[in-house]
């Protein structure tokens, strides 16, 4: 049985932990509000740009010579997978979920005989895949694979690296795997195909984002007049779209991280409170038992005298 001194030390230790988790919860809540606002503001722009490119691709049909960022290389041999996680832990299953989802995709592609490259964004994913698939991890030269404060410069760096791989024919298909932010309690691992542009996958992705865009079905099949020519519009928009989609996914990852951490710290705070109550009860019972034993010894000694 633990002594009263040991029980007091445990109670004080758990109280200190509770203060830390409570503070982390408040910090995560403040960061989440800002991150959620940034993600919400960026989402309509990213969705609209994706829509424009879908319309352009439909209007051009399957004509040869389409940009690689739109149609890919025409092959399905080399897959670039970009998992997005946080740089820090203490966020529940946030990072574990994205790593498991990515690993499932990688294992499936390897079984099909495909060449796979993994470019992790977020230190937790980098550490995980560096241990699981050390020969498959790639990244831009000089990059540290950290998500950081989520700036457009990071998205630009990753997009430039993807374009280089595509130009050198070292990448045929590019897919981002990230946690889509639904709410504080729910972050859903989601696959976002970047190259080639998949119309069906894009529309499905927009449905999962619950976008309430007033776009009629007939508008998707309408004919458009472009000035300048559609090919030139594509050459201008596609690089920008790649960066916007990456940036939007990063913002959602950041918002999901803060939401997951807030939930995890709230749960930890409540569990610490329960542990304190249990230890306090045990402490009081032990103290009362010690007092009873001392009284019994005093009374027994007095009677013996």
KEFI-527209 format. One record per atom (N, C-alpha, C): x, y, z. Coordinates in pm, whole numbers, padded with zeros to 5 digits, always signed. Last residue first. Example, Ala and Ser with C-alpha at 12.3 -4.5 7.8 and 13.67 -1.06 7.14 Angstrom:
2
+01285-00225+00708/+01367-00106+00714/+01290+00003+00787/+01319-00569+00780/+01230-00450+00780/+01320-00330+00780/
***
This chain:
305
-00187-00062+03054/-00127-00002+03172/-00221-00015+03291/-00362-00163+02869/-00260-00253+02919/-00194-00197+03044/-00512+00065+02812/-00576-00049+02879/-00474-00145+02939/-00317+00214+02677/-00376+00265+02802/-00443+00151+02880/-00267+00053+02456/-00161+00080+02552/-00214+00128+02684/-00517+00065+02327/-00466-00065+02373/-00354-00046+02476/-00526+00338+02269/-00625+00280+02360/-00576+00147+02416/-00310+00355+02088/-00311+00436+02211/-00406+00375+02316/-00389+00178+01887/-00266+00151+01960/-00263+00229+02093/-00622+00307+01798/-00631+00170+01853/-00508+00137+01936/-00514+00541+01701/-00606+00545+01816/-00616+00409+01883/-00365+00436+01488/-00297+00506+01596/-00385+00513+01721/-00572+00330+01328/-00468+00241+01383/-00396+00306+01500/-00709+00566+01263/-00777+00460+01340/-00676+00365+01404/-00513+00693+01112/-00560+00754+01237/-00627+00650+01326/-00495+00514+00899/-00379+00537+00983/-00418+00599+01117/-00751+00539+00791/-00708+00409+00843/-00587+00425+00935/-00743+00804+00709/-00838+00765+00814/-00800+00631+00875/-00547+00780+00508/-00523+00867+00623/-00615+00830+00739/-00681+00611+00331/-00555+00567+00392/-00524+00649+00517/-00896+00777+00264/-00921+00647+00328/-00795+00596+00398/-00762+00990+00145/-00843+01013+00265/-00871+00882+00339/-00641+00858-00075/-00559+00926+00024/-00637+00944+00155/-00863+00774-00219/-00771+00673-00165/-00684+00733-00055/-00962+01025-00287/-01043+00933-00208/-00956+00827-00142/-00749+01116-00441/-00787+01188-00319/-00871+01101-00228/-00754+00935-00653/-00638+00937-00563/-00670+01008-00432/-01002+01008-00765/-00978+00871-00719/-00861+00865-00621/-00960+01276-00830/-01069+01238-00739/-01045+01099-00681/-00748+01248-01013/-00729+01323-00888/-00836+01287-00786/-00872+01107-01218/-00761+01044-01146/-00736+01114-01013/-01055+01298-01304/-01104+01173-01247/-00996+01103-01165/-00872+01488-01402/-00964+01523-01294/-01020+01398-01225/-00756+01343-01607/-00673+01384-01494/-00760+01422-01375/-00975+01323-01780/-00919+01201-01720/-00831+01233-01599/-01000+01594-01850/-01108+01526-01778/-01059+01399-01711/-00756+01628-01982/-00788+01709-01866/-00897+01644-01782/-00779+01449-02196/-00673+01428-02097/-00702+01507-01969/-00992+01567-02336/-01008+01433-02280/-00904+01405-02172/-00862+01804-02407/-00985+01809-02327/-01010+01674-02260/-00658+01705-02565/-00624+01771-02438/-00745+01785-02348/-00808+01605-02781/-00723+01516-02703/-00689+01576-02567/-00932+01838-02878/-01013+01727-02830/-00932+01634-02740/-00705+01985-02951/-00798+02040-02852/-00884+01929-02792/-00597+01817-03145/-00522+01841-03021/-00614+01897-02913/-00796+01830-03342/-00765+01701-03280/-00690+01721-03149/-00779+02105-03404/-00903+02047-03354/-00880+01915-03283/-00517+02120-03498/-00554+02196-03378/-00685+02144-03319/-00538+01949-03723/-00442+01922-03615/-00482+01993-03487/-00729+02077-03881/-00759+01946-03823/-00666+01912-03709/-00584+02305-03954/-00707+02319-03876/-00743+02187-03808/-00378+02179-04101/-00346+02261-03983/-00468+02277-03893/-00524+02059-04305/-00443+01977-04215/-00412+02052-04087/-00627+02284-04430/-00719+02191-04365/-00646+02100-04268/-00387+02392-04524/-00468+02468-04430/-00567+02377-04357/-00306+02191-04702/-00224+02223-04585/-00304+02298-04480/-00508+02208-04893/-00495+02085-04815/-00410+02109-04690/-00449+02466-04992/-00579+02440-04929/-00574+02315-04842/-00196+02420-05104/-00211+02515-04994/-00341+02492-04919/-00261+02239-05308/-00169+02200-05201/-00185+02290-05079/-00429+02403-05461/-00481+02280-05403/-00392+02230-05289/-00248+02609-05533/-00368+02640-05455/-00424+02515-05388/-00059+02475-05688/-00019+02539-05564/-00139+02568-05474/-00219+02391-05900/-00143+02294-05823/-00104+02352-05688/-00310+02636-06001/-00405+02544-05939/-00333+02441-05852/-00078+02739-06114/-00138+02807-06000/-00235+02715-05927/-00036+02558-06323/+00062+02570-06215/+00006+02637-06091/-00292+02604-06466/-00255+02475-06407/-00146+02486-06299/-00319+02864-06578/-00393+02826-06457/-00340+02700-06389/-00156+02882-06804/-00146+02983-06699/-00208+02935-06568/-00223+02667-06957/-00083+02684-06921/-00065+02786-06810/-00499+02721-06992/-00454+02607-06913/-00311+02624-06866/-00487+02942-07161/-00550+02955-07029/-00504+02843-06937/-00377+02820-07384/-00299+02922-07313/-00355+02946-07173/-00584+02648-07455/-00452+02593-07422/-00368+02694-07343/-00801+02820-07513/-00804+02733-07394/-00668+02679-07354/-00683+03152-07610/-00722+03016-07642/-00718+02929-07517/-00765+03435-07391/-00707+03374-07512/-00755+03229-07530/-01085+03347-07431/-00994+03451-07478/-00889+03474-07371/-01326+03108-07520/-01213+03146-07437/-01130+03252-07508/-01653+03012-07484/-01561+03085-07571/-01450+03139-07483/-01796+02692-07414/-01743+02820-07371/-01656+02880-07481/-02087+02495-07387/-01969+02531-07464/-01927+02673-07426/-02188+02292-07104/-02204+02403-07198/-02075+02428-07273/-02177+02110-06911/-02174+02058-07047/-02186+02168-07151/-02202+02248-06680/-02080+02171-06697/-02065+02121-06840/-02455+02348-06697/-02344+02441-06717/-02213+02368-06740/-02621+02144-06633/-02611+02180-06774/-02494+02272-06800/-02606+02143-06356/-02543+02034-06431/-02526+02071-06578/-02525+02457-06204/-02621+02366-06263/-02548+02262-06349/-02400+02559-05911/-02356+02525-06046/-02453+02422-06102/-02371+02704-05652/-02489+02699-05737/-02446+02679-05882/-02210+02528-05397/-02194+02611-05516/-02315+02594-05607/-02164+02442-05131/-02298+02478-05178/-02286+02573-05297/-01966+02170-05037/-01971+02300-05101/-02110+02324-05157/-01888+01952-04885/-02018+02014-04861/-02027+02154-04920/-01668+01804-04938/-01642+01932-04874/-01772+02007-04844/-01774+01595-05078/-01731+01568-04941/-01700+01697-04866/-01813+01721-05323/-01928+01680-05245/-01890+01654-05100/-01551+01753-05407/-01629+01872-05377/-01753+01837-05296/-01484+01487-05451/-01413+01563-05348/-01492+01687-05309/-01647+01430-05666/-01668+01359-05540/-01603+01434-05425/-01530+01596-05857/-01669+01620-05817/-01699+01550-05685/-01276+01475-05869/-01289+01616-05830/-01430+01645-05782/-01331+01222-05962/-01275+01236-05828/-01289+01379-05778/-01426+01288-06219/-01513+01217-06125/-01462+01235-05981/-01197+01415-06330/-01323+01487-06315/-01413+01421-06212/-00872+01438-06242/-00979+01339-06254/-01112+01407-06227/-00576+01535-06371/-00699+01589-06317/-00813+01493-06347/-00316+01290-06295/-00388+01383-06382/-00516+01432-06316/-00261+01498-06018/-00219+01469-06156/-00248+01323-06185/-00408+01503-05779/-00362+01628-05840/-00326+01611-05986/-00658+01362-05583/-00572+01344-05702/-00535+01480-05764/-00676+01325-05253/-00701+01430-05351/-00607+01410-05469/-00823+01136-05002/-00731+01133-05116/-00772+01241-05216/-00846+01182-04650/-00902+01204-04783/-00792+01198-04888/-00948+01119-04322/-00842+01099-04422/-00900+01098-04562/-01130+01360-04146/-01143+01242-04230/-01025+01231-04326/-01194+01450-03825/-01103+01479-03936/-01092+01351-04019/-01403+01560-03575/-01392+01470-03690/-01299+01527-03795/-01431+01744-03371/-01427+01602-03335/-01394+01510-03451/-01443+01988-03498/-01342+01967-03395/-01324+01819-03364/-01506+01894-03841/-01533+01972-03722/-01426+01938-03618/-01362+01835-04082/-01507+01841-04077/-01553+01928-03961/-01084+01855-04271/-01141+01909-04147/-01293+01918-04160/-00914+01579-04395/-01012+01683-04424/-01081+01725-04295/-00590+01501-04391/-00708+01494-04305/-00800+01610-04336/-00458+01370-04703/-00460+01463-04590/-00587+01443-04509/-00269+01292-04970/-00350+01228-04866/-00344+01317-04743/-00248+01355-05314/-00229+01407-05179/-00322+01333-05084/-00087+01214-05591/-00204+01213-05503/-00166+01267-05367/+00007+01183-05926/+00035+01250-05797/-00094+01258-05716/+00162+00992-06176/+00040+01018-06100/+00080+01080-05967/+00418+00995-06280/+00304+00985-06372/+00173+01025-06304/+00749+01098-06257/+00620+01093-06189/+00510+01089-06294/+00965+01144-06404/+00986+01065-06284/+00860+01056-06199/+00986+01314-06623/+00917+01185-06637/+00952+01089-06522/+01070+01565-06582/+01175+01465-06600/+01120+01324-06616/+00825+01686-06533/+00899+01724-06652/+01007+01621-06685/+00761+01573-06288/+00674+01549-06404/+00749+01579-06534/+00959+01677-06124/+00948+01531-06141/+00867+01498-06266/+00894+01950-06150/+01025+01901-06196/+01021+01750-06219/+00642+01959-06034/+00658+01995-06175/+00790+01944-06231/+00711+01893-05771/+00623+01804-05848/+00639+01831-05997/+00863+02119-05703/+00926+01987-05702/+00844+01887-05784/+00670+02316-05716/+00785+02322-05808/+00856+02188-05816/+00509+02232-05503/+00456+02231-05640/+00569+02236-05743/+00678+02276-05284/+00636+02139-05314/+00585+02130-05458/+00699+02558-05302/+00819+02472-05306/+00783+02330-05344/+00435+02641-05277/+00508+02672-05400/+00631+02582-05413/+00380+02562-05017/+00306+02501-05127/+00378+02523-05260/+00556+02739-04888/+00573+02595-04874/+00503+02521-04986/+00446+02986-04957/+00581+02952-05004/+00609+02803-04995/+00215+03006-04821/+00204+02972-04963/+00341+02936-05021/+00248+02841-04502/+00255+02958-04589/+00248+02912-04735/+00234+02699-04227/+00147+02692-04345/+00147+02824-04421/+00428+02686-04038/+00315+02776-04013/+00217+02783-04130/+00522+02341-04077/+00549+02477-04033/+00422+02558-04008/+00563+02094-04190/+00447+02172-04232/+00464+02318-04194/+00874+01968-04310/+00791+02019-04202/+00676+02103-04258/+01072+01879-04482/+00950+01800-04468/+00863+01846-04351/+01282+02036-04545/+01293+01962-04420/+01166+01883-04388/+01457+02085-04855/+01335+02083-04776/+01351+01998-04651/+01683+02054-05008/+01686+02158-04906/+01560+02163-04821/+01497+01943-05277/+01632+01963-05224/+01632+02080-05126/+01186+01785-05200/+01263+01891-05266/+01398+01910-05199/+01186+01423-05167/+01145+01558-05131/+01230+01660-05202/+01111+01082-05072/+01177+01183-05154/+01130+01320-05107/+01116+00748-04972/+01094+00887-04930/+01177+00982-05015/+01186+00492-05032/+01079+00553-05112/+01059+00701-05081/+01364+00384-04858/+01408+00399-04997/+01305+00470-05085/+01228+00361-04614/+01340+00458-04627/+01382+00482-04771/+00954+00302-04502/+00996+00291-04643/+01111+00388-04669/+00956+00325-04219/+00886+00215-04286/+00935+00193-04428/+01108+00553-04151/+01135+00426-04087/+01075+00308-04161/+01002+00743-04309/+01147+00726-04316/+01187+00595-04250/+00743+00737-04226/+00775+00674-04354/+00924+00661-04375/+00773+00867-03970/+00708+00736-03986/+00752+00667-04114/+00897+01110-04024/+00963+01014-03934/+00906+00874-03955/+00699+01224-04192/+00835+01203-04240/+00908+01098-04156/+00480+01245-04025/+00474+01153-04139/+00613+01123-04192/+00586+01435-03848/+00541+01305-03797/+00529+01203-03910/+00636+01664-04003/+00748+01589-03947/+00707+01450-03900/+00502+01735-04313/+00472+01717-04172/+00574+01623-04111/+00475+01562-04599/+00470+01699-04551/+00420+01693-04407/+00659+01316-04782/+00580+01356-04665/+00588+01505-04638/+00646+01168-05061/+00697+01300-05024/+00618+01351-04905/+00728+00866-05200/+00653+00928-05091/+00721+01059-05055/+00676+00676-05490/+00758+00774-05420/+00670+00843-05317/+00664+00362-05648/+00602+00457-05556/+00708+00548-05496/+00583+00173-05927/+00689+00245-05858/+00627+00356-05774/+00371-00116-05912/+00397+00023-05945/+00521+00074-05871/+00274-00372-05861/+00397-00357-05937/+00430-00215-05976/+00067-00404-05694/+00033-00396-05836/+00157-00378-05923/+00192-00382-05453/+00145-00515-05493/+00109-00519-05641/+00229-00106-05449/+00347-00194-05459/+00307-00334-05502/-00035-00018-05417/+00038+00014-05540/+00160-00076-05559/-00088-00117-05159/-00170-00159-05273/-00097-00135-05405/+00099+00019-05006/+00105-00127-05014/+00026-00178-05134/+00007+00285-05041/+00141+00246-05086/+00149+00095-05103/-00245+00276-04917/-00233+00312-05059/-00100+00263-05116/-00171+00209-04654/-00259+00121-04730/-00250+00148-04880/-00020+00434-04588/+00047+00305-04599/-00040+00205-04675/-00221+00626-04577/-00117+00635-04679/-00047+00501-04699/-00362+00536-04353/-00430+00548-04483/-00328+00552-04596/-00163+00553-04155/-00222+00423-04190/-00289+00427-04326/-00119+00830-04154/-00009+00739-04187/-00061+00601-04225/-00363+00929-04075/-00314+00964-04208/-00201+00872-04250/-00385+00816-03817/-00486+00788-03919/-00433+00816-04060/-00166+00924-03678/-00173+00780-03702/-00271+00746-03812/-00233+01196-03657/-00121+01154-03742/-00126+01006-03776/-00472+01173-03493/-00465+01255-03613/-00355+01208-03708/-00540+01052-03256/-00509+00966-03370/-00491+01041-03500/-00406+01304-03046/-00489+01184-03060/-00443+01099-03177/-00199+01482-03042/-00318+01519-03118/-00406+01396-03141/+00067+01466-02959/-00036+01505-02863/-00163+01553-02935/+00313+01591-03192/+00218+01490-03148/+00114+01549-03054/+00397+01800-03475/+00402+01761-03334/+00295+01658-03303/+00350+01850-03737/+00490+01841-03696/+00504+01791-03553/+00093+01655-03902/+00142+01766-03822/+00289+01747-03791/+00076+01554-04251/+00052+01535-04109/+00095+01661-04035/+00007+01433-04565/+00020+01555-04485/-00018+01526-04341/+00162+01248-04827/+00084+01250-04703/+00110+01378-04624/+00171+01210-05149/+00208+01320-05058/+00118+01315-04935/+00306+00994-05386/+00209+01008-05278/+00258+01114-05181/+00345+00934-05716/+00396+01019-05609/+00285+01041-05508/+00402+00654-05914/+00305+00726-05831/+00378+00806-05724/+00458+00540-06230/+00525+00601-06115/+00425+00688-06040/+00266+00438-06418/+00373+00355-06363/+00433+00411-06235/+00075+00513-06601/+00035+00496-06460/+00141+00416-06384/+00083+00761-06866/+00118+00633-06803/+00072+00632-06658/+00033+01012-06948/-00030+00905-07026/+00001+00768-06971/+00121+01203-06784/+00215+01159-06886/+00154+01054-06979/-00151+01437-06729/-00047+01343-06687/+00044+01307-06803/-00332+01628-06798/-00357+01493-06847/-00256+01391-06798/-00238+01855-06649/-00380+01827-06668/-00404+01680-06700/+00031+01861-06646/-00035+01889-06520/-00184+01859-06527/+00091+01829-06915/+00107+01714-06825/+00038+01736-06690/-00140+01970-07152/-00033+01983-07053/-00028+01864-06957/-00213+01786-07454/-00258+01856-07334/-00144+01864-07233/-00155+01648-07687/-00075+01764-07655/-00122+01844-07535/-00472+01548-07835/-00332+01528-07794/-00263+01660-07761/-00800+01565-07689/-00706+01602-07795/-00562+01583-07746/-01025+01489-07550/-00904+01407-07539/-00802+01441-07648/-01169+01805-07458/-01183+01662-07488/-01050+01589-07469/-01198+02072-07413/-01088+02029-07501/-01099+01883-07540/-01409+02081-07238/-01424+02150-07366/-01316+02107-07465/-01310+01943-07020/-01425+01888-07093/-01438+01953-07230/-01109+02118-06939/-01073+01984-06985/-01187+01921-07064/-01262+02340-06862/-01165+02350-06972/-01130+02213-07028/-01403+02233-06648/-01475+02282-06766/-01383+02293-06887/-01188+02182-06476/-01273+02071-06521/-01349+02111-06647/-01098+02440-06433/-01012+02346-06506/-01091+02225-06554/-01314+02543-06289/-01275+02604-06417/-01192+02507-06499/-01306+02381-06059/-01421+02377-06150/-01384+02431-06288/-01069+02466-05941/-01080+02327-05986/-01195+02312-06085/-01145+02725-05878/-01037+02704-05975/-01040+02562-06029/-01342+02670-05687/-01378+02737-05812/-01271+02717-05918/-01188+02553-05483/-01295+02477-05548/-01332+02537-05682/-01017+02761-05407/-00960+02635-05457/-01065+02555-05533/-01206+02952-05323/-01113+02983-05432/-01058+02856-05494/-01336+02820-05108/-01411+02858-05229/-01321+02887-05348/-01109+02780-04920/-01179+02670-04985/-01258+02711-05111/-01007+02996-04785/-00935+02948-04904/-01015+02847-04985/-01179+03031-04570/-01166+03140-04668/-01098+03092-04797/-01142+02797-04429/-01275+02827-04482/-01267+02935-04589/-00875+02822-04350/-00916+02711-04437/-01050+02740-04503/-00890+03048-04185/-00804+03050-04306/-00846+02940-04403/-01062+02948-03986/-01102+03064-04065/-01021+03072-04195/-00907+02743-03879/-01035+02712-03944/-01081+02827-04032/-00697+02889-03769/-00670+02794-03877/-00798+02759-03953/-00830+03038-03571/-00760+03107-03679/-00738+03014-03797/-00931+02829-03415/-01022+02931-03468/-00958+03004-03586/-00698+02692-03342/-00792+02628-03431/-00887+02731-03494/-00571+02862-03161/-00508+02838-03291/-00607+02778-03390/-00755+02842-02948/-00728+02972-03010/-00666+02954-03148/-00739+02567-02894/-00868+02626-02933/-00847+02760-03003/-00473+02540-02817/-00518+02473-02940/-00650+02532-02989/-00484+02684-02576/-00397+02731-02685/-00441+02670-02818/-00660+02523-02431/-00698+02662-02461/-00613+02718-02575/-00510+02284-02418/-00643+02284-02479/-00683+02425-02519/-00288+02365-02274/-00270+02324-02414/-00404+02322-02487/-00410+02408-02025/-00351+02521-02097/-00333+02488-02245/-00483+02145-01966/-00586+02248-01976/-00534+02370-02052/-00235+02021-01954/-00330+01981-02059/-00441+02083-02076/-00128+02160-01728/-00062+02165-01859/-00159+02131-01971/-00304+02093-01523/-00284+02234-01558/-00224+02248-01698/-00269+01815-01520/-00400+01871-01555/-00388+02018-01595/-00008+01795-01427/-00040+01749-01562/-00172+01808-01610/-00048+01890-01168/+00040+01964-01259/+00012+01926-01404/-00213+01687-01073/-00265+01824-01079/-00180+01910-01173/-00036+01472-01081/-00152+01471-01171/-00212+01609-01182/+00141+01558-00878/+00189+01534-01014/+00075+01538-01115/-00023+01566-00654/+00038+01691-00703/+00088+01676-00846/-00082+01291-00637/-00190+01389-00657/-00134+01519-00712/+00174+01182-00590/+00097+01145-00711/-00010+01248-00742/+00233+01300-00343/+00318+01327-00459/+00245+01293-00588/+00036+01186-00183/+00038+01332-00203/+00121+01369-00325/+00119+00918-00198/-00011+00956-00254/-00017+01107-00278/+00362+00932-00063/+00360+00891-00203/+00230+00931-00271/+00268+01006+00191/+00362+01093+00120/+00362+01060-00029/+00115+00786+00263/+00048+00915+00242/+00138+01011+00165/+00223+00494+00073/+00219+00579+00191/+00149+00711+00159/+00054+00221-00083/+00131+00344-00092/+00116+00427+00034/+00085-00120+00000/+00000+00000+00000/+00088+00125+00000/
***
